């Protein structure tokens, strides 16, 4: 079973909502774009 980190859940929720762009997520989470991409790739 896959365990999602809270950050990953937040990112996925924000992306699925389609109201936040990746840039907004970067601002909200204080993460770099590459860190967010890595979080999305990790399963």
Residue, then its C-alpha position, 0 to 999 in steps of 0.5 A: x500500500x502506498x503511503x502519501x506524505x502530507x505534502x504530496x497530498x496537499x500538492x495532489x489536492x491543489x493540482x486536482x482542484x485546478x485553481x492553483x498553479x504549480x507556481x502557487x504551490x511553490x509559494x504555499x509550500x516553500x518548496x522548489x519546483x523540482x522538489x514538488x516534481x520529485x514528490x509527485x514522482x515518488x509513489 
